[in-house]
Structures are given as C-alpha cells and as structure tokens.
Amino acid sequence: MAIPVVAPDLCTGCELCVDIAPNTFQMNEEGICEVIDPEGDDEDAIQEAIDSCPSEAISWEE
C-alpha cells in the first residue's frame, strides 16, 4: 500500500496540503508539512494535495 511522504527539505510551508487534506497533513513547529495519518483523508484528496504542492515535496511511497 502506498502512503504519502513529505520531503521536509523541499517543503516551503505554503499549507496547501493542510487546506486540502487536513486529516492527513499538519504543519509542525518549524512550519514544515508532516504526515499525521497516511489514511486520514481519501486517496483523491491526498492526490490533490500532492498535485497542488508547488515545491513537489509530497509523493507516494510504497
């Protein structure tokens, strides 16, 4: 099963992922996106967050 992962060094902190899939992503203390529940939102919402990330910091990992 694929899960979403974030490359913290690429994240710019725009928060689009949190706006789109708030049950999957949150911003940490440093303003960087992190996965809080890889199954928190449906796959379509997670994919939309991945596609919307301007820095391409989010991807699927097997």
Distance bins in CASP14 RR format, pairs under 12 A and 6 or more apart:
PFRMAT RR
TARGET T0000
AUTHOR 0000-0000-0000
RMODE 2
METHOD distances of the structure
MODEL  1
1 38 0 0 0 0 1 0 0 0 0 0 0
1 39 0 0 0 0 1 0 0 0 0 0 0
1 43 0 0 0 0 0 1 0 0 0 0 0
1 60 0 0 0 0 1 0 0 0 0 0 0
1 61 0 0 0 0 0 1 0 0 0 0 0
1 62 1 0 0 1 0 0 0 0 0 0 0
2 38 0 0 0 0 1 0 0 0 0 0 0
2 39 0 0 0 0 0 1 0 0 0 0 0
2 43 0 0 0 0 1 0 0 0 0 0 0
2 46 0 0 0 0 1 0 0 0 0 0 0
2 47 0 0 0 0 0 1 0 0 0 0 0
2 50 0 0 0 0 0 1 0 0 0 0 0
2 58 0 0 0 0 0 1 0 0 0 0 0
2 59 0 0 0 0 1 0 0 0 0 0 0
2 60 1 0 1 0 0 0 0 0 0 0 0
2 61 1 0 0 1 0 0 0 0 0 0 0
2 62 1 0 1 0 0 0 0 0 0 0 0
3 24 0 0 0 0 1 0 0 0 0 0 0
3 35 1 0 0 1 0 0 0 0 0 0 0
3 36 0 0 0 0 0 1 0 0 0 0 0
3 37 0 0 0 0 1 0 0 0 0 0 0
3 38 1 1 0 0 0 0 0 0 0 0 0
3 39 1 0 0 1 0 0 0 0 0 0 0
3 40 0 0 0 0 0 1 0 0 0 0 0
3 43 0 0 0 0 0 1 0 0 0 0 0
3 46 0 0 0 0 1 0 0 0 0 0 0
3 50 0 0 0 0 0 1 0 0 0 0 0
3 58 0 0 0 0 0 1 0 0 0 0 0
3 59 0 0 0 0 0 1 0 0 0 0 0
3 60 1 0 0 1 0 0 0 0 0 0 0
3 61 1 0 1 0 0 0 0 0 0 0 0
3 62 0 0 0 0 1 0 0 0 0 0 0
4 17 0 0 0 0 1 0 0 0 0 0 0
4 20 0 0 0 0 0 1 0 0 0 0 0
4 21 0 0 0 0 1 0 0 0 0 0 0
4 23 0 0 0 0 0 1 0 0 0 0 0
4 24 1 0 0 1 0 0 0 0 0 0 0
4 25 1 0 0 1 0 0 0 0 0 0 0
4 33 0 0 0 0 1 0 0 0 0 0 0
4 34 0 0 0 0 0 1 0 0 0 0 0
4 35 1 0 1 0 0 0 0 0 0 0 0
4 36 0 0 0 0 0 1 0 0 0 0 0
4 37 0 0 0 0 1 0 0 0 0 0 0
4 38 1 0 1 0 0 0 0 0 0 0 0
4 39 0 0 0 0 1 0 0 0 0 0 0
4 40 0 0 0 0 1 0 0 0 0 0 0
4 41 0 0 0 0 1 0 0 0 0 0 0
4 42 0 0 0 0 0 1 0 0 0 0 0
4 43 0 0 0 0 1 0 0 0 0 0 0
4 45 0 0 0 0 0 1 0 0 0 0 0
4 46 1 0 1 0 0 0 0 0 0 0 0
4 47 0 0 0 0 1 0 0 0 0 0 0
4 48 0 0 0 0 0 1 0 0 0 0 0
4 49 1 0 0 1 0 0 0 0 0 0 0
4 50 1 0 0 1 0 0 0 0 0 0 0
4 51 0 0 0 0 0 1 0 0 0 0 0
4 53 0 0 0 0 0 1 0 0 0 0 0
4 57 0 0 0 0 0 1 0 0 0 0 0
4 58 1 0 1 0 0 0 0 0 0 0 0
4 59 1 0 0 1 0 0 0 0 0 0 0
4 60 1 0 0 1 0 0 0 0 0 0 0
4 61 1 0 0 1 0 0 0 0 0 0 0
4 62 0 0 0 0 0 1 0 0 0 0 0
5 11 0 0 0 0 0 1 0 0 0 0 0
5 17 0 0 0 0 0 1 0 0 0 0 0
5 24 0 0 0 0 0 1 0 0 0 0 0
5 25 0 0 0 0 0 1 0 0 0 0 0
5 33 0 0 0 0 0 1 0 0 0 0 0
5 34 0 0 0 0 1 0 0 0 0 0 0
5 35 1 0 0 1 0 0 0 0 0 0 0
5 38 0 0 0 0 1 0 0 0 0 0 0
5 46 0 0 0 0 0 1 0 0 0 0 0
5 50 0 0 0 0 1 0 0 0 0 0 0
5 53 0 0 0 0 0 1 0 0 0 0 0
5 57 0 0 0 0 1 0 0 0 0 0 0
5 58 1 0 0 1 0 0 0 0 0 0 0
5 59 1 0 0 1 0 0 0 0 0 0 0
5 60 1 0 0 1 0 0 0 0 0 0 0
5 61 1 0 1 0 0 0 0 0 0 0 0
5 62 0 0 0 0 0 1 0 0 0 0 0
6 12 0 0 0 0 0 1 0 0 0 0 0
6 13 0 0 0 0 0 1 0 0 0 0 0
6 17 1 0 0 1 0 0 0 0 0 0 0
6 18 0 0 0 0 0 1 0 0 0 0 0
6 21 0 0 0 0 0 1 0 0 0 0 0
6 24 0 0 0 0 0 1 0 0 0 0 0
6 25 1 0 0 1 0 0 0 0 0 0 0
6 26 0 0 0 0 0 1 0 0 0 0 0
6 27 0 0 0 0 0 1 0 0 0 0 0
6 28 0 0 0 0 1 0 0 0 0 0 0
6 31 0 0 0 0 0 1 0 0 0 0 0
6 32 1 0 0 1 0 0 0 0 0 0 0
6 33 1 0 1 0 0 0 0 0 0 0 0
6 34 1 0 1 0 0 0 0 0 0 0 0
6 35 1 0 0 1 0 0 0 0 0 0 0
6 36 0 0 0 0 0 1 0 0 0 0 0
6 38 0 0 0 0 0 1 0 0 0 0 0
6 46 0 0 0 0 0 1 0 0 0 0 0
6 49 0 0 0 0 0 1 0 0 0 0 0
6 50 0 0 0 0 1 0 0 0 0 0 0
6 53 0 0 0 0 1 0 0 0 0 0 0
6 55 0 0 0 0 0 1 0 0 0 0 0
6 56 0 0 0 0 0 1 0 0 0 0 0
6 57 1 0 1 0 0 0 0 0 0 0 0
6 58 1 0 1 0 0 0 0 0 0 0 0
6 59 0 0 0 0 1 0 0 0 0 0 0
6 60 0 0 0 0 0 1 0 0 0 0 0
6 61 0 0 0 0 0 1 0 0 0 0 0
7 32 0 0 0 0 1 0 0 0 0 0 0
7 33 0 0 0 0 1 0 0 0 0 0 0
7 34 0 0 0 0 0 1 0 0 0 0 0
7 35 0 0 0 0 0 1 0 0 0 0 0
7 50 0 0 0 0 0 1 0 0 0 0 0
7 53 0 0 0 0 1 0 0 0 0 0 0
7 55 0 0 0 0 1 0 0 0 0 0 0
7 56 0 0 0 0 1 0 0 0 0 0 0
7 57 1 0 1 0 0 0 0 0 0 0 0
7 58 1 0 0 1 0 0 0 0 0 0 0
7 59 1 0 0 1 0 0 0 0 0 0 0
7 61 0 0 0 0 0 1 0 0 0 0 0
8 27 0 0 0 0 0 1 0 0 0 0 0
8 28 0 0 0 0 1 0 0 0 0 0 0
8 30 0 0 0 0 1 0 0 0 0 0 0
8 31 0 0 0 0 1 0 0 0 0 0 0
8 32 1 0 1 0 0 0 0 0 0 0 0
8 33 1 0 0 1 0 0 0 0 0 0 0
8 34 1 0 0 1 0 0 0 0 0 0 0
8 35 0 0 0 0 0 1 0 0 0 0 0
8 55 0 0 0 0 0 1 0 0 0 0 0
8 57 1 0 0 1 0 0 0 0 0 0 0
8 58 0 0 0 0 0 1 0 0 0 0 0
9 30 0 0 0 0 0 1 0 0 0 0 0
9 32 0 0 0 0 1 0 0 0 0 0 0
9 33 0 0 0 0 0 1 0 0 0 0 0
9 55 0 0 0 0 1 0 0 0 0 0 0
9 56 0 0 0 0 0 1 0 0 0 0 0
9 57 0 0 0 0 1 0 0 0 0 0 0
10 32 0 0 0 0 1 0 0 0 0 0 0
10 33 0 0 0 0 1 0 0 0 0 0 0
10 53 0 0 0 0 1 0 0 0 0 0 0
10 54 0 0 0 0 1 0 0 0 0 0 0
10 55 1 0 1 0 0 0 0 0 0 0 0
10 56 1 0 0 1 0 0 0 0 0 0 0
10 57 1 1 0 0 0 0 0 0 0 0 0
10 58 0 0 0 0 1 0 0 0 0 0 0
10 59 0 0 0 0 1 0 0 0 0 0 0
11 17 0 0 0 0 1 0 0 0 0 0 0
11 18 0 0 0 0 0 1 0 0 0 0 0
11 25 0 0 0 0 0 1 0 0 0 0 0
11 26 0 0 0 0 0 1 0 0 0 0 0
11 27 0 0 0 0 1 0 0 0 0 0 0
11 28 0 0 0 0 1 0 0 0 0 0 0
11 30 0 0 0 0 1 0 0 0 0 0 0
11 31 1 0 0 1 0 0 0 0 0 0 0
11 32 1 0 1 0 0 0 0 0 0 0 0
11 33 1 0 1 0 0 0 0 0 0 0 0
11 34 0 0 0 0 1 0 0 0 0 0 0
11 35 0 0 0 0 0 1 0 0 0 0 0
11 49 0 0 0 0 0 1 0 0 0 0 0
11 53 0 0 0 0 1 0 0 0 0 0 0
11 54 0 0 0 0 1 0 0 0 0 0 0
11 55 1 0 0 1 0 0 0 0 0 0 0
11 56 0 0 0 0 1 0 0 0 0 0 0
11 57 1 0 1 0 0 0 0 0 0 0 0
11 58 0 0 0 0 1 0 0 0 0 0 0
11 59 0 0 0 0 0 1 0 0 0 0 0
12 27 0 0 0 0 0 1 0 0 0 0 0
12 30 0 0 0 0 0 1 0 0 0 0 0
12 31 0 0 0 0 1 0 0 0 0 0 0
12 32 0 0 0 0 1 0 0 0 0 0 0
12 33 0 0 0 0 1 0 0 0 0 0 0
12 53 0 0 0 0 1 0 0 0 0 0 0
12 54 1 0 0 1 0 0 0 0 0 0 0
12 55 1 0 1 0 0 0 0 0 0 0 0
12 56 0 0 0 0 0 1 0 0 0 0 0
12 57 1 0 0 1 0 0 0 0 0 0 0
12 58 0 0 0 0 0 1 0 0 0 0 0
13 19 0 0 0 0 0 1 0 0 0 0 0
13 25 0 0 0 0 0 1 0 0 0 0 0
13 26 0 0 0 0 0 1 0 0 0 0 0
13 27 1 0 0 1 0 0 0 0 0 0 0
13 28 0 0 0 0 1 0 0 0 0 0 0
13 30 0 0 0 0 1 0 0 0 0 0 0
13 31 1 0 1 0 0 0 0 0 0 0 0
13 32 1 0 0 1 0 0 0 0 0 0 0
13 33 1 0 0 1 0 0 0 0 0 0 0
13 34 0 0 0 0 0 1 0 0 0 0 0
13 53 0 0 0 0 1 0 0 0 0 0 0
13 54 0 0 0 0 1 0 0 0 0 0 0
13 55 0 0 0 0 1 0 0 0 0 0 0
13 57 0 0 0 0 1 0 0 0 0 0 0
13 58 0 0 0 0 0 1 0 0 0 0 0
14 20 0 0 0 0 0 1 0 0 0 0 0
14 25 0 0 0 0 0 1 0 0 0 0 0
14 27 0 0 0 0 1 0 0 0 0 0 0
14 31 0 0 0 0 0 1 0 0 0 0 0
14 32 0 0 0 0 0 1 0 0 0 0 0
14 33 0 0 0 0 1 0 0 0 0 0 0
14 49 0 0 0 0 0 1 0 0 0 0 0
14 52 0 0 0 0 1 0 0 0 0 0 0
14 53 1 0 0 1 0 0 0 0 0 0 0
14 54 1 0 0 1 0 0 0 0 0 0 0
14 55 1 0 0 1 0 0 0 0 0 0 0
14 56 0 0 0 0 0 1 0 0 0 0 0
14 57 0 0 0 0 1 0 0 0 0 0 0
14 58 0 0 0 0 0 1 0 0 0 0 0
15 21 0 0 0 0 0 1 0 0 0 0 0
15 22 0 0 0 0 1 0 0 0 0 0 0
15 25 0 0 0 0 1 0 0 0 0 0 0
15 26 0 0 0 0 1 0 0 0 0 0 0
15 27 1 0 0 1 0 0 0 0 0 0 0
15 28 0 0 0 0 0 1 0 0 0 0 0
15 31 0 0 0 0 1 0 0 0 0 0 0
15 32 0 0 0 0 0 1 0 0 0 0 0
15 33 1 0 0 1 0 0 0 0 0 0 0
15 49 0 0 0 0 0 1 0 0 0 0 0
15 52 0 0 0 0 0 1 0 0 0 0 0
15 53 0 0 0 0 0 1 0 0 0 0 0
15 54 0 0 0 0 0 1 0 0 0 0 0
15 57 0 0 0 0 0 1 0 0 0 0 0
16 22 0 0 0 0 0 1 0 0 0 0 0
16 25 0 0 0 0 1 0 0 0 0 0 0
16 27 0 0 0 0 0 1 0 0 0 0 0
16 33 0 0 0 0 1 0 0 0 0 0 0
16 45 0 0 0 0 0 1 0 0 0 0 0
16 48 0 0 0 0 1 0 0 0 0 0 0
16 49 1 0 0 1 0 0 0 0 0 0 0
16 50 0 0 0 0 0 1 0 0 0 0 0
16 51 0 0 0 0 1 0 0 0 0 0 0
16 52 1 0 1 0 0 0 0 0 0 0 0
16 53 1 0 0 1 0 0 0 0 0 0 0
16 54 1 0 0 1 0 0 0 0 0 0 0
16 55 0 0 0 0 0 1 0 0 0 0 0
16 56 0 0 0 0 0 1 0 0 0 0 0
16 57 0 0 0 0 0 1 0 0 0 0 0
16 58 0 0 0 0 1 0 0 0 0 0 0
17 23 0 0 0 0 0 1 0 0 0 0 0
17 24 1 0 0 1 0 0 0 0 0 0 0
17 25 1 0 1 0 0 0 0 0 0 0 0
17 26 0 0 0 0 1 0 0 0 0 0 0
17 27 0 0 0 0 1 0 0 0 0 0 0
17 31 0 0 0 0 0 1 0 0 0 0 0
17 32 0 0 0 0 0 1 0 0 0 0 0
17 33 1 0 1 0 0 0 0 0 0 0 0
17 34 0 0 0 0 1 0 0 0 0 0 0
17 35 0 0 0 0 1 0 0 0 0 0 0
17 36 0 0 0 0 0 1 0 0 0 0 0
17 41 0 0 0 0 0 1 0 0 0 0 0
17 45 0 0 0 0 1 0 0 0 0 0 0
17 46 0 0 0 0 1 0 0 0 0 0 0
17 47 0 0 0 0 0 1 0 0 0 0 0
17 48 0 0 0 0 1 0 0 0 0 0 0
17 49 1 0 1 0 0 0 0 0 0 0 0
17 50 0 0 0 0 1 0 0 0 0 0 0
17 51 0 0 0 0 0 1 0 0 0 0 0
17 52 1 0 0 1 0 0 0 0 0 0 0
17 53 1 0 0 1 0 0 0 0 0 0 0
17 54 0 0 0 0 0 1 0 0 0 0 0
17 55 0 0 0 0 0 1 0 0 0 0 0
17 56 0 0 0 0 0 1 0 0 0 0 0
17 57 0 0 0 0 1 0 0 0 0 0 0
17 58 1 0 0 1 0 0 0 0 0 0 0
17 59 0 0 0 0 0 1 0 0 0 0 0
18 24 0 0 0 0 1 0 0 0 0 0 0
18 25 1 0 1 0 0 0 0 0 0 0 0
18 26 1 0 0 1 0 0 0 0 0 0 0
18 27 1 0 0 1 0 0 0 0 0 0 0
18 28 0 0 0 0 0 1 0 0 0 0 0
18 31 0 0 0 0 0 1 0 0 0 0 0
18 32 0 0 0 0 0 1 0 0 0 0 0
18 33 1 0 0 1 0 0 0 0 0 0 0
18 34 0 0 0 0 1 0 0 0 0 0 0
18 35 0 0 0 0 0 1 0 0 0 0 0
18 36 0 0 0 0 1 0 0 0 0 0 0
18 41 0 0 0 0 0 1 0 0 0 0 0
18 45 0 0 0 0 0 1 0 0 0 0 0
18 49 0 0 0 0 1 0 0 0 0 0 0
18 52 0 0 0 0 0 1 0 0 0 0 0
18 53 0 0 0 0 0 1 0 0 0 0 0
18 58 0 0 0 0 0 1 0 0 0 0 0
19 25 0 0 0 0 1 0 0 0 0 0 0
19 26 0 0 0 0 0 1 0 0 0 0 0
19 27 0 0 0 0 0 1 0 0 0 0 0
19 33 0 0 0 0 0 1 0 0 0 0 0
19 41 0 0 0 0 0 1 0 0 0 0 0
19 45 0 0 0 0 0 1 0 0 0 0 0
19 48 0 0 0 0 0 1 0 0 0 0 0
19 49 0 0 0 0 1 0 0 0 0 0 0
19 52 0 0 0 0 1 0 0 0 0 0 0
19 53 0 0 0 0 0 1 0 0 0 0 0
20 33 0 0 0 0 0 1 0 0 0 0 0
20 41 1 0 0 1 0 0 0 0 0 0 0
20 42 0 0 0 0 0 1 0 0 0 0 0
20 44 0 0 0 0 0 1 0 0 0 0 0
20 45 1 0 1 0 0 0 0 0 0 0 0
20 46 0 0 0 0 1 0 0 0 0 0 0
20 47 0 0 0 0 1 0 0 0 0 0 0
20 48 1 0 1 0 0 0 0 0 0 0 0
20 49 1 0 1 0 0 0 0 0 0 0 0
20 50 0 0 0 0 1 0 0 0 0 0 0
20 51 0 0 0 0 1 0 0 0 0 0 0
20 52 1 0 0 1 0 0 0 0 0 0 0
20 53 0 0 0 0 1 0 0 0 0 0 0
20 58 0 0 0 0 0 1 0 0 0 0 0
21 33 0 0 0 0 0 1 0 0 0 0 0
21 35 0 0 0 0 1 0 0 0 0 0 0
21 36 0 0 0 0 0 1 0 0 0 0 0
21 37 0 0 0 0 1 0 0 0 0 0 0
21 38 0 0 0 0 0 1 0 0 0 0 0
21 39 0 0 0 0 0 1 0 0 0 0 0
21 40 1 0 0 1 0 0 0 0 0 0 0
21 41 1 0 1 0 0 0 0 0 0 0 0
21 42 0 0 0 0 1 0 0 0 0 0 0
21 43 0 0 0 0 1 0 0 0 0 0 0
21 44 0 0 0 0 1 0 0 0 0 0 0
21 45 1 0 1 0 0 0 0 0 0 0 0
21 46 1 0 1 0 0 0 0 0 0 0 0
21 47 0 0 0 0 1 0 0 0 0 0 0
21 48 1 0 0 1 0 0 0 0 0 0 0
21 49 1 0 1 0 0 0 0 0 0 0 0
21 50 0 0 0 0 1 0 0 0 0 0 0
21 51 0 0 0 0 0 1 0 0 0 0 0
21 52 0 0 0 0 1 0 0 0 0 0 0
21 53 0 0 0 0 0 1 0 0 0 0 0
21 58 0 0 0 0 1 0 0 0 0 0 0
22 33 0 0 0 0 0 1 0 0 0 0 0
22 36 0 0 0 0 1 0 0 0 0 0 0
22 37 0 0 0 0 0 1 0 0 0 0 0
22 40 0 0 0 0 1 0 0 0 0 0 0
22 41 1 0 0 1 0 0 0 0 0 0 0
22 45 0 0 0 0 1 0 0 0 0 0 0
22 46 0 0 0 0 0 1 0 0 0 0 0
22 49 0 0 0 0 1 0 0 0 0 0 0
23 35 0 0 0 0 0 1 0 0 0 0 0
23 36 1 0 0 1 0 0 0 0 0 0 0
23 37 1 0 1 0 0 0 0 0 0 0 0
23 38 0 0 0 0 0 1 0 0 0 0 0
23 39 0 0 0 0 1 0 0 0 0 0 0
23 40 1 1 0 0 0 0 0 0 0 0 0
23 41 1 0 1 0 0 0 0 0 0 0 0
23 42 0 0 0 0 1 0 0 0 0 0 0
23 45 0 0 0 0 1 0 0 0 0 0 0
23 46 0 0 0 0 1 0 0 0 0 0 0
23 49 0 0 0 0 0 1 0 0 0 0 0
24 33 0 0 0 0 1 0 0 0 0 0 0
24 34 0 0 0 0 1 0 0 0 0 0 0
24 35 1 0 0 1 0 0 0 0 0 0 0
24 36 1 0 0 1 0 0 0 0 0 0 0
24 37 1 0 1 0 0 0 0 0 0 0 0
24 38 1 0 0 1 0 0 0 0 0 0 0
24 39 1 0 0 1 0 0 0 0 0 0 0
24 40 1 0 1 0 0 0 0 0 0 0 0
24 41 1 0 1 0 0 0 0 0 0 0 0
24 42 0 0 0 0 1 0 0 0 0 0 0
24 43 0 0 0 0 0 1 0 0 0 0 0
24 44 0 0 0 0 0 1 0 0 0 0 0
24 45 1 0 0 1 0 0 0 0 0 0 0
24 46 1 0 1 0 0 0 0 0 0 0 0
24 47 0 0 0 0 0 1 0 0 0 0 0
24 48 0 0 0 0 0 1 0 0 0 0 0
24 49 1 0 0 1 0 0 0 0 0 0 0
24 50 0 0 0 0 0 1 0 0 0 0 0
24 58 0 0 0 0 1 0 0 0 0 0 0
25 31 0 0 0 0 0 1 0 0 0 0 0
25 32 0 0 0 0 0 1 0 0 0 0 0
25 33 1 0 1 0 0 0 0 0 0 0 0
25 34 1 0 0 1 0 0 0 0 0 0 0
25 35 1 0 0 1 0 0 0 0 0 0 0
25 36 1 0 0 1 0 0 0 0 0 0 0
25 37 0 0 0 0 1 0 0 0 0 0 0
25 38 0 0 0 0 1 0 0 0 0 0 0
25 40 0 0 0 0 1 0 0 0 0 0 0
25 41 0 0 0 0 1 0 0 0 0 0 0
25 45 0 0 0 0 0 1 0 0 0 0 0
25 46 0 0 0 0 1 0 0 0 0 0 0
25 48 0 0 0 0 0 1 0 0 0 0 0
25 49 1 0 0 1 0 0 0 0 0 0 0
25 50 0 0 0 0 0 1 0 0 0 0 0
25 52 0 0 0 0 0 1 0 0 0 0 0
25 53 0 0 0 0 1 0 0 0 0 0 0
25 57 0 0 0 0 0 1 0 0 0 0 0
25 58 1 0 0 1 0 0 0 0 0 0 0
26 32 0 0 0 0 0 1 0 0 0 0 0
26 33 1 0 0 1 0 0 0 0 0 0 0
26 34 1 0 0 1 0 0 0 0 0 0 0
26 35 0 0 0 0 1 0 0 0 0 0 0
26 36 1 0 1 0 0 0 0 0 0 0 0
26 37 0 0 0 0 1 0 0 0 0 0 0
26 40 0 0 0 0 0 1 0 0 0 0 0
26 49 0 0 0 0 0 1 0 0 0 0 0
27 33 1 0 0 1 0 0 0 0 0 0 0
27 34 1 0 0 1 0 0 0 0 0 0 0
27 35 0 0 0 0 0 1 0 0 0 0 0
27 36 0 0 0 0 0 1 0 0 0 0 0
28 34 1 0 1 0 0 0 0 0 0 0 0
28 35 0 0 0 0 0 1 0 0 0 0 0
28 36 0 0 0 0 1 0 0 0 0 0 0
32 55 0 0 0 0 0 1 0 0 0 0 0
32 57 0 0 0 0 1 0 0 0 0 0 0
32 58 0 0 0 0 0 1 0 0 0 0 0
33 49 0 0 0 0 1 0 0 0 0 0 0
33 50 0 0 0 0 0 1 0 0 0 0 0
33 52 0 0 0 0 0 1 0 0 0 0 0
33 53 0 0 0 0 1 0 0 0 0 0 0
33 54 0 0 0 0 0 1 0 0 0 0 0
33 55 0 0 0 0 1 0 0 0 0 0 0
33 57 1 0 0 1 0 0 0 0 0 0 0
33 58 1 0 0 1 0 0 0 0 0 0 0
34 57 0 0 0 0 0 1 0 0 0 0 0
34 58 0 0 0 0 0 1 0 0 0 0 0
35 41 0 0 0 0 0 1 0 0 0 0 0
35 46 0 0 0 0 1 0 0 0 0 0 0
35 49 0 0 0 0 0 1 0 0 0 0 0
35 50 0 0 0 0 0 1 0 0 0 0 0
35 57 0 0 0 0 0 1 0 0 0 0 0
35 58 0 0 0 0 1 0 0 0 0 0 0
35 59 0 0 0 0 0 1 0 0 0 0 0
35 60 0 0 0 0 0 1 0 0 0 0 0
35 61 0 0 0 0 0 1 0 0 0 0 0
37 46 0 0 0 0 0 1 0 0 0 0 0
38 46 0 0 0 0 1 0 0 0 0 0 0
38 49 0 0 0 0 0 1 0 0 0 0 0
38 58 0 0 0 0 0 1 0 0 0 0 0
38 60 0 0 0 0 1 0 0 0 0 0 0
38 61 0 0 0 0 1 0 0 0 0 0 0
39 45 0 0 0 0 0 1 0 0 0 0 0
39 46 0 0 0 0 1 0 0 0 0 0 0
40 46 0 0 0 0 1 0 0 0 0 0 0
40 49 0 0 0 0 0 1 0 0 0 0 0
41 47 0 0 0 0 1 0 0 0 0 0 0
41 48 0 0 0 0 1 0 0 0 0 0 0
41 49 1 0 0 1 0 0 0 0 0 0 0
41 50 0 0 0 0 0 1 0 0 0 0 0
42 48 0 0 0 0 1 0 0 0 0 0 0
42 49 0 0 0 0 0 1 0 0 0 0 0
43 49 0 0 0 0 0 1 0 0 0 0 0
43 50 0 0 0 0 0 1 0 0 0 0 0
43 60 0 0 0 0 1 0 0 0 0 0 0
44 50 0 0 0 0 0 1 0 0 0 0 0
44 51 0 0 0 0 0 1 0 0 0 0 0
45 51 0 0 0 0 0 1 0 0 0 0 0
45 52 0 0 0 0 0 1 0 0 0 0 0
46 52 0 0 0 0 0 1 0 0 0 0 0
46 53 0 0 0 0 0 1 0 0 0 0 0
46 58 0 0 0 0 1 0 0 0 0 0 0
46 59 0 0 0 0 0 1 0 0 0 0 0
46 60 0 0 0 0 1 0 0 0 0 0 0
47 53 0 0 0 0 0 1 0 0 0 0 0
47 58 0 0 0 0 1 0 0 0 0 0 0
47 59 0 0 0 0 0 1 0 0 0 0 0
47 60 0 0 0 0 1 0 0 0 0 0 0
48 58 0 0 0 0 0 1 0 0 0 0 0
49 56 0 0 0 0 0 1 0 0 0 0 0
49 57 0 0 0 0 0 1 0 0 0 0 0
49 58 1 0 0 1 0 0 0 0 0 0 0
49 59 0 0 0 0 0 1 0 0 0 0 0
49 60 0 0 0 0 0 1 0 0 0 0 0
50 56 0 0 0 0 1 0 0 0 0 0 0
50 57 0 0 0 0 1 0 0 0 0 0 0
50 58 1 0 1 0 0 0 0 0 0 0 0
50 59 1 0 0 1 0 0 0 0 0 0 0
50 60 1 0 0 1 0 0 0 0 0 0 0
50 61 0 0 0 0 0 1 0 0 0 0 0
51 58 0 0 0 0 1 0 0 0 0 0 0
51 59 0 0 0 0 0 1 0 0 0 0 0
51 60 0 0 0 0 0 1 0 0 0 0 0
52 58 0 0 0 0 1 0 0 0 0 0 0
53 59 0 0 0 0 1 0 0 0 0 0 0
END
